């Protein structure tokens, strides 16, 4: 199952737009432009971004993906 994460490597501010772009399969630049349009149109783009920043987990490190909580490899 595909999960939404904030990207560690492709982030400009918090990695939210890069994570959304990866999740939906679009270029992160397009997502950034959409957020800018929402900000300048007064539709709460900043508020939505901050909420996503808070609730979206950061992308796990490679070691976190391959080893579960009990220390066994997946």
KEKE-560189 format. One record per residue: residue in three letters; residue number from 1; z, y, x of N, C-alpha, C, CB in turn. Coordinates in nm, 2 decimals, decimal comma. Glycine has a CB too. Layout:
% KEKE-560189
<ALA NUM <Z Y X> <Z Y X> <Z Y X> <Z Y X>>
...
***
This chain:
% KEKE-560189
<UNK 1 <0,00 -0,12 0,08> <0,00 0,00 0,00> <0,00 0,12 0,09> <0,12 0,00 -0,10>>
<UNK 2 <-0,08 0,22 0,05> <-0,10 0,34 0,13> <0,02 0,44 0,09> <-0,23 0,41 0,10>>
<UNK 3 <0,08 0,50 0,20> <0,19 0,59 0,18> <0,16 0,73 0,23> <0,32 0,54 0,24>>
<UNK 4 <0,22 0,83 0,17> <0,20 0,97 0,21> <0,30 1,00 0,32> <0,20 1,06 0,09>>
<UNK 5 <0,26 1,05 0,43> <0,34 1,09 0,54> <0,30 1,22 0,60> <0,35 0,98 0,66>>
<UNK 6 <0,39 1,30 0,65> <0,35 1,42 0,73> <0,31 1,37 0,87> <0,47 1,52 0,74>>
<UNK 7 <0,19 1,41 0,91> <0,13 1,37 1,04> <0,21 1,43 1,16> <-0,02 1,40 1,04>>
<UNK 8 <0,23 1,35 1,26> <0,29 1,40 1,38> <0,20 1,47 1,48> <0,37 1,29 1,45>>
<UNK 9 <0,08 1,42 1,49> <-0,02 1,46 1,59> <-0,11 1,57 1,55> <-0,10 1,35 1,64>>
<UNK 10 <-0,14 1,58 1,42> <-0,24 1,67 1,37> <-0,18 1,79 1,30> <-0,34 1,60 1,28>>
<UNK 11 <-0,05 1,82 1,32> <0,01 1,92 1,24> <-0,01 2,06 1,30> <0,16 1,89 1,23>>
<UNK 12 <-0,02 2,16 1,21> <-0,02 2,30 1,25> <0,12 2,36 1,23> <-0,13 2,38 1,18>>
<UNK 13 <0,17 2,34 1,10> <0,30 2,39 1,07> <0,40 2,27 1,06> <0,30 2,48 0,94>>
<UNK 14 <0,38 2,19 0,96> <0,47 2,08 0,94> <0,40 1,94 0,92> <0,55 2,10 0,81>>
<UNK 15 <0,27 1,94 0,92> <0,19 1,82 0,91> <0,16 1,78 0,76> <0,26 1,71 0,97>>
<UNK 16 <0,20 1,86 0,67> <0,18 1,83 0,53> <0,03 1,82 0,49> <0,24 1,94 0,44>>
<UNK 17 <-0,05 1,92 0,53> <-0,19 1,92 0,50> <-0,27 1,81 0,57> <-0,26 2,05 0,54>>
<UNK 18 <-0,23 1,78 0,69> <-0,29 1,66 0,76> <-0,26 1,53 0,69> <-0,25 1,66 0,91>>
<UNK 19 <-0,13 1,52 0,65> <-0,09 1,40 0,58> <-0,16 1,38 0,45> <0,06 1,40 0,56>>
<UNK 20 <-0,18 1,49 0,37> <-0,25 1,49 0,24> <-0,40 1,46 0,27> <-0,24 1,62 0,17>>
<UNK 21 <-0,45 1,51 0,37> <-0,59 1,49 0,40> <-0,61 1,34 0,44> <-0,64 1,57 0,52>>
<UNK 22 <-0,52 1,28 0,51> <-0,53 1,14 0,55> <-0,51 1,05 0,43> <-0,42 1,11 0,66>>
<UNK 23 <-0,42 1,09 0,34> <-0,39 1,01 0,22> <-0,51 1,01 0,13> <-0,27 1,06 0,15>>
<UNK 24 <-0,57 1,12 0,11> <-0,69 1,13 0,01> <-0,82 1,11 0,08> <-0,69 1,26 -0,06>>
<UNK 25 <-0,82 1,09 0,21> <-0,95 1,06 0,28> <-1,04 1,18 0,29> <-1,02 0,95 0,21>>
<UNK 26 <-0,98 1,30 0,31> <-1,06 1,42 0,33> <-1,02 1,49 0,45> <-1,05 1,52 0,21>>
<UNK 27 <-1,10 1,58 0,50> <-1,06 1,66 0,62> <-0,94 1,75 0,59> <-1,19 1,75 0,67>>
<UNK 28 <-0,84 1,75 0,68> <-0,72 1,83 0,66> <-0,76 1,98 0,65> <-0,63 1,81 0,78>>
<UNK 29 <-0,87 2,03 0,71> <-0,91 2,17 0,70> <-0,94 2,20 0,55> <-1,03 2,19 0,78>>
<UNK 30 <-0,99 2,11 0,48> <-1,02 2,14 0,33> <-0,89 2,15 0,26> <-1,10 2,02 0,27>>
<UNK 31 <-0,79 2,07 0,29> <-0,66 2,08 0,22> <-0,59 2,21 0,26> <-0,57 1,96 0,26>>
<UNK 32 <-0,61 2,25 0,39> <-0,55 2,38 0,43> <-0,61 2,50 0,36> <-0,57 2,40 0,58>>
<UNK 33 <-0,74 2,49 0,34> <-0,82 2,60 0,26> <-0,77 2,60 0,12> <-0,97 2,58 0,27>>
<UNK 34 <-0,75 2,49 0,06> <-0,70 2,48 -0,08> <-0,56 2,55 -0,09> <-0,69 2,34 -0,13>>
<UNK 35 <-0,47 2,52 0,01> <-0,34 2,58 0,01> <-0,35 2,73 0,03> <-0,25 2,52 0,12>>
<UNK 36 <-0,44 2,78 0,11> <-0,46 2,92 0,13> <-0,51 2,99 0,00> <-0,56 2,95 0,24>>
<UNK 37 <-0,60 2,92 -0,07> <-0,65 2,98 -0,20> <-0,53 2,99 -0,30> <-0,76 2,89 -0,25>>
<UNK 38 <-0,45 2,88 -0,30> <-0,34 2,88 -0,39> <-0,24 3,00 -0,36> <-0,26 2,75 -0,39>>
<UNK 39 <-0,22 3,02 -0,23> <-0,13 3,13 -0,19> <-0,18 3,26 -0,23> <-0,11 3,13 -0,04>>
<UNK 40 <-0,31 3,29 -0,20> <-0,37 3,42 -0,23> <-0,39 3,44 -0,38> <-0,49 3,44 -0,16>>
<UNK 41 <-0,41 3,33 -0,46> <-0,43 3,34 -0,60> <-0,30 3,36 -0,68> <-0,50 3,22 -0,65>>
<UNK 42 <-0,18 3,35 -0,60> <-0,05 3,36 -0,67> <-0,01 3,24 -0,75> <-0,05 3,48 -0,75>>
<UNK 43 <-0,06 3,12 -0,71> <-0,03 3,00 -0,79> <0,08 2,92 -0,72> <-0,15 2,92 -0,81>>
<UNK 44 <0,16 2,98 -0,64> <0,27 2,90 -0,58> <0,24 2,81 -0,47> <0,34 2,83 -0,69>>
<UNK 45 <0,14 2,84 -0,39> <0,10 2,75 -0,28> <0,21 2,74 -0,18> <-0,03 2,81 -0,22>>
<UNK 46 <0,28 2,85 -0,15> <0,39 2,84 -0,05> <0,50 2,75 -0,10> <0,44 2,98 -0,02>>
<UNK 47 <0,53 2,77 -0,23> <0,64 2,69 -0,29> <0,60 2,54 -0,29> <0,67 2,74 -0,43>>
<UNK 48 <0,48 2,51 -0,33> <0,44 2,37 -0,33> <0,44 2,31 -0,19> <0,29 2,36 -0,38>>
<UNK 49 <0,40 2,39 -0,09> <0,40 2,34 0,05> <0,54 2,32 0,10> <0,33 2,45 0,14>>
<UNK 50 <0,63 2,41 0,07> <0,77 2,39 0,11> <0,83 2,27 0,05> <0,85 2,52 0,08>>
<UNK 51 <0,81 2,25 -0,08> <0,86 2,13 -0,15> <0,80 2,00 -0,09> <0,82 2,13 -0,30>>
<UNK 52 <0,67 2,00 -0,06> <0,61 1,88 0,00> <0,67 1,86 0,14> <0,46 1,90 0,01>>
<UNK 53 <0,69 1,97 0,22> <0,75 1,96 0,35> <0,89 1,89 0,34> <0,77 2,10 0,41>>
<UNK 54 <0,97 1,92 0,24> <1,10 1,87 0,23> <1,10 1,72 0,18> <1,18 1,95 0,13>>
<UNK 55 <1,02 1,69 0,09> <1,02 1,55 0,03> <0,93 1,45 0,10> <0,99 1,56 -0,12>>
<UNK 56 <0,84 1,49 0,18> <0,75 1,40 0,24> <0,80 1,36 0,37> <0,60 1,46 0,26>>
<UNK 57 <0,82 1,22 0,39> <0,87 1,18 0,52> <0,77 1,19 0,64> <0,92 1,03 0,51>>
<UNK 58 <0,82 1,21 0,76> <0,74 1,22 0,87> <0,68 1,08 0,91> <0,81 1,28 0,99>>
<UNK 59 <0,56 1,08 0,96> <0,49 0,96 1,00> <0,58 0,88 1,10> <0,35 0,99 1,06>>
<UNK 60 <0,60 0,75 1,07> <0,68 0,67 1,16> <0,62 0,65 1,30> <0,72 0,54 1,10>>
<UNK 61 <0,70 0,64 1,40> <0,65 0,61 1,53> <0,59 0,47 1,53> <0,76 0,63 1,64>>
<UNK 62 <0,51 0,43 1,63> <0,45 0,30 1,64> <0,56 0,19 1,65> <0,37 0,29 1,77>>
<UNK 63 <0,67 0,22 1,72> <0,78 0,12 1,73> <0,85 0,10 1,60> <0,88 0,16 1,84>>
<UNK 64 <0,86 0,21 1,52> <0,92 0,20 1,39> <0,84 0,11 1,29> <0,95 0,33 1,33>>
<UNK 65 <0,71 0,12 1,31> <0,62 0,04 1,22> <0,62 -0,11 1,25> <0,48 0,09 1,23>>
<UNK 66 <0,64 -0,15 1,38> <0,62 -0,29 1,41> <0,76 -0,36 1,41> <0,56 -0,30 1,55>>
<UNK 67 <0,87 -0,29 1,41> <1,00 -0,35 1,41> <1,07 -0,31 1,28> <1,08 -0,32 1,54>>
<UNK 68 <1,12 -0,41 1,20> <1,19 -0,37 1,08> <1,34 -0,35 1,12> <1,18 -0,48 0,98>>
<UNK 69 <1,42 -0,33 1,01> <1,56 -0,29 1,03> <1,64 -0,39 1,11> <1,62 -0,26 0,90>>
<UNK 70 <1,61 -0,52 1,09> <1,68 -0,63 1,15> <1,64 -0,65 1,30> <1,68 -0,75 1,07>>
<UNK 71 <1,54 -0,58 1,34> <1,49 -0,60 1,48> <1,39 -0,71 1,50> <1,61 -0,63 1,57>>
<UNK 72 <1,33 -0,76 1,39> <1,23 -0,86 1,39> <1,09 -0,79 1,38> <1,25 -0,96 1,28>>
<UNK 73 <1,00 -0,85 1,46> <0,86 -0,79 1,45> <0,80 -0,83 1,32> <0,78 -0,84 1,57>>
<UNK 74 <0,72 -0,74 1,27> <0,65 -0,77 1,14> <0,53 -0,86 1,17> <0,61 -0,65 1,07>>
***
